[in-house]
Amino acid sequence: NERTAQVARRIASGTRWRTRICFATACGPTVAEALSGLRAEGAERFVVAPWFLAPGLLTDRVAAAAEATALATVLAQTIGAHPRLVDVVLDRYDSALRDAERPVVLSA
């Protein structure tokens, strides 16, 4: 969630865009809540950028929620087979290995 917040801040940085983070899962805020909040702030056009690798249940939920708002909304495609995806996966793998090699200190 924190990485998503960082990306949202980077997208908005240097623009007049407003961003809201939302989720297609049980935790909130929902897509509808995020779009409603942006609309309350005066936004008239929306881009929903799902952060998923491939289409499926969650992207279907995002699309349905965006459509249900009846606002001018563009739904971006999933990440898919982006050439940099392998770099991200390998970076996360290397990071997990480094974390696993660190000694764990427990205190009471």
Secondary structure per residue as TSV (DSSP state, phi and psi in degrees):
chain	resnum	aa	ss	phi	psi
A	1	N	-	360.0	-37.9
A	2	E	H	-65.9	-39.6
A	3	R	H	-63.7	-38.2
A	4	T	H	-62.9	-41.6
A	5	A	H	-62.5	-39.2
A	6	Q	H	-63.1	-44.0
A	7	V	H	-63.0	-42.6
A	8	A	H	-60.2	-42.4
A	9	R	H	-64.6	-38.8
A	10	R	H	-66.6	-38.5
A	11	I	H	-62.5	-42.7
A	12	A	H	-78.9	-22.3
A	13	S	T	-59.9	127.4
A	14	G	T	76.2	10.2
A	15	T	S	-127.2	176.8
A	16	R	S	-95.5	7.6
A	17	W	-	-71.9	144.1
A	18	R	-	-107.8	146.8
A	19	T	-	-128.2	152.0
A	20	R	-	-138.2	139.9
A	21	I	-	-94.9	137.2
A	22	C	-	-145.9	171.9
A	23	F	-	-135.6	147.6
A	24	A	S	-96.2	2.1
A	25	T	S	-100.4	-166.9
A	26	A	S	-68.7	-27.1
A	27	C	S	-78.2	158.2
A	28	G	S	-112.5	178.4
A	29	P	S	-74.0	157.6
A	30	T	-	-83.2	170.0
A	31	V	H	-60.4	-45.5
A	32	A	H	-60.7	-41.4
A	33	E	H	-64.6	-41.3
A	34	A	H	-64.9	-45.1
A	35	L	H	-65.3	-40.3
A	36	S	H	-62.8	-41.1
A	37	G	H	-63.0	-42.4
A	38	L	H	-66.0	-38.7
A	39	R	H	-63.6	-40.0
A	40	A	H	-63.2	-26.0
A	41	E	T	-85.9	0.2
A	42	G	T	105.0	0.8
A	43	A	-	-68.2	141.7
A	44	E	-	-117.5	-23.1
A	45	R	E	-124.6	146.5
A	46	F	E	-136.3	145.1
A	47	V	E	-122.9	123.6
A	48	V	E	-104.6	119.3
A	49	A	-	-113.4	91.0
A	50	P	-	-68.2	138.6
A	51	W	-	-103.0	68.6
A	52	F	-	-128.2	151.4
A	53	L	S	-75.8	-36.9
A	54	A	S	-145.1	158.1
A	55	P	-	-65.8	154.6
A	56	G	S	171.9	-156.7
A	57	L	H	-56.2	-47.7
A	58	L	H	-68.0	-40.1
A	59	T	H	-68.2	-32.6
A	60	D	H	-62.8	-41.1
A	61	R	H	-62.8	-43.5
A	62	V	H	-61.9	-46.5
A	63	A	H	-61.8	-43.4
A	64	A	H	-64.1	-41.5
A	65	A	H	-66.6	-41.3
A	66	A	H	-64.5	-42.6
A	67	E	H	-66.0	-37.7
A	68	A	H	-67.6	-20.6
A	69	T	T	-73.5	-17.0
A	70	A	T	56.1	32.4
A	71	L	S	-108.0	163.0
A	72	A	E	-69.8	97.5
A	73	T	E	-125.3	135.1
A	74	V	E	-107.8	131.3
A	75	L	E	-106.0	115.4
A	76	A	-	-70.5	158.5
A	77	Q	-	-74.7	163.7
A	78	T	-	-69.5	168.3
A	79	I	-	-63.3	-44.4
A	80	G	-	66.1	-149.4
A	81	A	S	-90.2	55.2
A	82	H	-	-67.3	139.4
A	83	P	T	-58.7	-29.0
A	84	R	T	-84.7	-6.0
A	85	L	H	-60.6	-40.2
A	86	V	H	-60.7	-40.8
A	87	D	H	-59.8	-41.6
A	88	V	H	-65.4	-45.9
A	89	V	H	-60.3	-46.2
A	90	L	H	-66.0	-36.9
A	91	D	H	-64.0	-44.2
A	92	R	H	-65.2	-38.3
A	93	Y	H	-62.9	-48.8
A	94	D	H	-59.6	-41.3
A	95	S	H	-63.3	-42.4
A	96	A	H	-64.3	-38.6
A	97	L	H	-64.6	-43.0
A	98	R	H	-61.5	-42.9
A	99	D	H	-63.8	-36.9
A	100	A	H	-69.0	-26.3
A	101	E	H	-83.8	-15.0
A	102	R	S	-72.7	139.4
A	103	P	-	-68.8	144.0
A	104	V	-	-96.7	126.9
A	105	V	-	-109.8	119.3
A	106	L	-	-106.3	138.6
A	107	S	-	-135.8	152.9
A	108	A	-	-99.6	360.0
